[in-house]
């Protein structure tokens, strides 16, 4: 296989609406790595397997546009709820939420599906888990597509210490994104999701994300500092917000926030994460208005992922890549899958 130049690419697709049919998407529970895992899937079991890993605070539902599309193209697409989310119960031990263990969940899912390998497609924390899976279990990962979050080399200190340097006065850094607390998220899940998803989207005021990152709100008041949208963006309908709100009203945010509480654990126990590098063919897609792209660096990924085929940066797209720009993501994903199948 030969590499293409990893140029940043401007998309010509306009944002699509949020309404997506669920025809052909089925649901079942599988046993994987000691937990009962809820999965949504589309396509026949005989097609090449593509596993779609969501981020925070999402669900399998964030892949609603990709599941039927991939099935129609001949693939077996599977989108699980990650440990602690939606249809998967809380972990018995908090260390179960460590990214390394969630990578083991993915490998357990492959076993439950009877698959030796799969292409992993991850967004946000799902991308981190996919990168970790490629390093910890390289023989099980045929290829990797990361949305929003690039490969990150191992830091010289645990994540909590790295974050602390950005906190005024050297106070302990909040473990959760933007300093949000579990209690404020749980207080009103629909409001939490509405504000959180709008704030990090491509349609939010341009100064909002820099302000949220540079001017930390008091503990318990982070959501108050986020803009209340006059109306939902076109890619997020009321029925979509209902799906998330119902799930988080039932489960709360404790489990989904668990991965943040365990970052230091993996830094100490799995030094190979962020050092082994990723040899599998890979694709990166990000939004130009995504904070993970705005405040992150792509060059280390290019150095550590020698078979990175392409970097795609979508204009006017925020953090919720596959939901905000499903048409562009689907096109890039299918092109990558077909090219690697032919190689």
C-alpha positions in Angstrom: 0.0 0.0 0.0 1.3 3.4 -0.8 0.7 6.6 1.0 -1.2 9.6 -0.3 0.0 13.0 0.6 -1.6 13.9 3.9 -2.8 17.3 2.7 -5.6 19.1 4.5 -8.7 19.1 2.3 -11.6 21.5 2.1 -15.0 19.9 1.8 -17.5 21.0 -0.7 -20.5 19.3 0.9 -22.9 21.5 2.8 -24.1 20.3 6.2 -26.9 17.8 6.0 -30.1 17.7 8.1 -30.3 15.6 11.2 -33.2 13.3 10.2 -31.9 9.8 9.4 -34.0 6.7 8.8 -33.4 3.7 11.0 -34.4 1.2 8.4 -32.1 -1.8 8.5 -30.6 -1.0 11.9 -31.1 -3.7 14.4 -30.1 -4.0 18.1 -28.9 -6.8 20.3 -26.9 -7.5 23.4 -23.6 -9.3 23.4 -21.2 -10.5 26.1 -17.8 -8.9 25.7 -14.9 -8.5 28.2 -17.2 -9.4 31.2 -20.0 -6.9 30.4 -23.3 -7.0 28.5 -22.8 -4.7 25.5 -25.6 -3.1 23.6 -24.9 -2.8 19.9 -26.7 -1.3 16.9 -25.8 -2.9 13.6 -26.6 -2.8 10.0 -25.5 -4.9 7.0 -24.9 -8.6 6.7 -22.5 -10.5 8.9 -20.5 -11.6 5.9 -19.5 -8.1 4.9 -16.2 -6.5 6.1 -16.6 -5.4 9.7 -16.5 -1.7 10.6 -16.8 -0.9 14.3 -18.0 2.7 15.1 -16.9 4.0 18.5 -18.7 7.1 19.9 -17.3 9.8 22.2 -18.5 11.9 25.2 -21.3 12.6 25.7 -22.7 10.6 23.0 -24.2 7.1 22.3 -24.3 4.6 19.4 -26.9 7.0 18.1 -24.2 9.5 17.0 -23.5 7.0 14.1 -27.1 7.0 12.9 -26.1 8.4 9.5 -23.2 6.0 9.0 -24.8 2.7 9.9 -27.3 2.4 7.0 -24.9 4.0 4.6 -22.1 1.5 5.3 -24.6 -1.4 5.1 -25.8 -0.2 1.7 -22.2 -0.2 0.5 -21.8 -3.8 1.5 -20.2 -3.5 5.0 -21.2 -5.0 8.4 -21.4 -1.8 10.5 -21.6 -2.1 14.3 -21.9 0.8 16.8 -21.8 -0.2 20.4 -22.7 1.9 23.4 -19.3 2.2 25.2 -18.9 1.0 28.8 -21.1 3.1 31.2 -23.2 4.6 28.4 -26.8 3.9 27.3 -27.5 0.2 27.1 -24.4 -0.8 29.1 -24.5 -0.7 32.8 -22.1 1.0 35.1 -18.7 -0.8 35.7 -18.4 -2.6 39.0 -15.0 -1.1 39.5 -14.0 2.4 38.5 -10.8 1.2 36.8 -13.1 -0.6 34.3 -13.4 2.8 32.6 -9.7 3.1 31.8 -9.1 3.6 28.1 -7.0 0.5 28.0 -9.9 -1.6 29.4 -12.3 0.0 27.0 -9.9 -1.0 24.2 -10.2 -4.5 25.6 -14.0 -4.2 25.4 -13.6 -3.6 21.7 -11.5 -6.7 21.2 -14.1 -8.6 23.3 -16.7 -7.3 20.9 -14.8 -8.6 17.9 -14.7 -12.0 19.6 -18.4 -12.0 20.3 -19.0 -11.1 16.6 -16.7 -13.9 15.5 -14.3 -11.5 13.8 -10.5 -11.7 13.8 -10.1 -8.1 12.7 -12.1 -4.9 12.0 -11.6 -1.4 10.8 -12.2 0.9 13.8 -13.8 4.3 13.3 -13.7 6.5 16.5 -14.9 9.9 17.4 -13.6 12.0 20.4 -12.9 9.4 23.1 -13.9 6.7 20.7 -10.9 7.9 18.6 -8.6 7.7 21.6 -9.8 4.2 22.3 -9.3 3.2 18.7 -5.7 4.5 18.7 -5.1 2.6 22.0 -6.6 -0.5 20.5 -4.3 -0.3 17.5 -1.2 -0.1 19.8 -2.3 -2.7 22.4 -3.9 -5.2 20.0 -2.4 -4.4 16.6 -3.3 -7.8 15.2 -7.0 -7.1 15.6 -7.1 -3.7 13.9 -7.1 -3.8 10.1 -7.4 0.0 9.7 -8.4 3.1 11.7 -10.4 6.3 11.0 -10.1 8.9 13.7 -12.6 11.8 13.9 -11.8 14.9 15.9 -9.0 13.5 18.0 -5.6 12.9 16.4 -3.0 10.4 17.7 -1.3 11.8 20.8 2.2 10.9 21.8 2.7 10.0 25.5 3.1 13.1 27.7 6.2 13.4 30.0 3.8 13.6 33.0 0.4 12.2 33.9 -2.5 14.0 32.3 -3.7 15.6 35.5 -0.3 17.2 36.0 -0.2 18.4 32.4 -3.6 20.0 32.8 -2.6 21.6 36.0 -0.2 24.0 34.2 -3.2 25.6 32.5 -5.0 26.3 35.8 -4.3 29.7 37.4 -2.3 29.5 40.6 -1.4 25.9 40.1 -4.6 24.6 41.7 -5.6 21.0 40.9 -7.1 20.7 37.5 -10.8 19.6 37.2 -10.8 16.0 35.8 -13.8 16.6 33.5 -14.0 18.4 30.2 -14.1 22.2 30.5 -14.3 21.7 34.3 -18.0 20.6 34.1 -19.2 18.6 37.1 -21.2 15.4 37.3 -23.9 17.1 39.4 -24.6 19.9 37.0 -24.8 17.5 34.0 -27.2 15.2 35.9 -29.4 18.1 37.1 -31.1 18.5 33.7 -29.8 16.1 31.0 -31.7 17.7 28.2 -30.4 21.1 29.0 -26.9 19.7 29.5 -26.9 18.0 26.1 -28.4 21.0 24.3 -25.9 23.5 25.7 -22.9 21.2 25.5 -23.5 20.1 21.9 -24.3 23.6 20.7 -21.3 25.1 22.4 -18.8 22.8 20.6 -20.6 22.9 17.3 -19.6 24.8 14.1 -22.6 27.0 14.5 -21.8 28.4 17.9 -20.4 32.0 18.2 -16.7 31.9 17.2 -15.5 33.4 20.5 -17.4 30.8 22.6 -14.9 27.9 22.5 -11.8 30.0 23.2 -13.6 31.7 26.1 -14.7 28.4 27.6 -11.1 27.1 27.5 -9.3 30.2 28.7 -11.8 31.6 31.2 -12.8 28.7 33.3 -16.2 29.1 35.0 -16.7 28.5 38.7 -17.2 24.8 39.6 -20.8 23.7 39.0 -21.5 26.7 36.7 -19.8 25.6 33.5 -23.1 24.9 31.7 -24.4 28.3 32.8 -21.5 29.9 30.9 -22.5 28.2 27.6 -24.8 29.9 25.2 -28.4 28.8 25.2 -29.2 28.4 21.4 -32.3 30.3 20.1 -32.9 27.2 18.0 -31.2 23.8 17.5 -28.7 23.6 14.7 -30.0 21.9 11.5 -28.1 18.7 12.2 -29.6 18.2 15.6 -33.3 17.7 15.7 -35.6 17.6 18.7 -35.9 13.8 18.2 -32.1 13.5 18.3 -31.9 15.5 21.5 -34.7 13.4 22.9 -32.6 10.2 22.3 -29.7 11.5 24.3 -31.8 13.1 27.0 -33.7 9.9 27.7 -30.6 7.8 27.9 -28.8 10.2 30.3 -31.9 10.7 32.4 -31.8 6.9 32.9 -28.1 6.4 33.5 -26.7 9.7 34.6 -23.2 10.9 33.6 -21.1 9.0 36.2 -20.2 6.1 33.9 -19.5 8.2 30.8 -17.2 10.5 32.8 -15.2 7.5 34.1 -12.7 7.6 31.3 -11.6 11.0 32.4 -11.0 9.7 36.0 -8.8 7.0 34.7 -6.4 8.8 32.4 -3.6 8.9 35.0 -4.1 5.2 35.6 -3.3 4.3 32.0 -0.4 6.7 32.0 1.2 4.7 34.8 0.1 1.2 33.8 0.4 1.3 30.0 3.4 3.3 28.9 3.1 1.7 25.5 0.0 3.9 24.7 1.3 6.9 22.9 4.8 5.4 22.3 4.3 2.2 20.1 2.9 4.2 17.2 0.3 3.0 14.8 1.3 1.0 11.6 -2.2 0.3 10.3 -3.6 2.4 7.4 -5.4 5.4 8.9 -7.5 8.4 8.0 -8.1 11.6 10.1 -11.2 13.8 9.7 -11.7 16.9 11.8 -13.6 20.1 11.8 -11.8 23.4 11.4 -13.9 24.8 14.3 -13.4 21.7 16.6 -11.4 22.6 19.7 -9.6 19.3 19.4 -8.2 20.6 16.1 -7.9 24.3 17.1 -5.9 23.6 20.2 -4.3 20.3 19.1 -1.4 19.4 16.9 -1.5 17.2 13.8 2.2 17.0 13.2 2.9 14.4 15.9 0.3 12.1 14.4 1.9 12.4 11.0 5.2 11.3 12.5 3.8 8.4 14.5 1.4 7.0 12.0 3.4 6.3 8.8 0.4 4.9 6.9 -1.8 7.9 7.5 -3.4 8.2 4.1 -5.1 11.6 4.4 -6.0 14.5 6.7 -9.4 16.0 6.0 -10.4 19.3 7.6 -14.0 20.3 7.1 -14.7 24.1 7.0 -17.3 25.4 9.4 -17.5 22.1 11.2 -17.3 21.8 15.0 -16.6 18.9 17.3 -19.5 16.6 16.3 -18.0 15.6 13.0 -20.1 12.7 11.8 -23.3 14.4 13.0 -22.6 17.8 11.7 -21.3 16.7 8.3 -22.5 13.2 7.7 -22.3 13.4 3.9 -18.6 14.4 3.9 -17.7 11.8 6.6 -19.6 9.0 4.7 -17.8 9.9 1.4 -14.4 10.0 3.0 -15.0 6.8 5.0 -16.2 4.8 2.0 -13.3 6.0 -0.2 -10.8 4.9 2.5 -12.5 1.5 3.0 -12.6 0.7 -0.7 -9.0 1.8 -1.3 -7.7 -0.4 1.5 -9.8 -3.3 0.3 -8.2 -3.0 -3.1 -4.6 -2.8 -1.7 
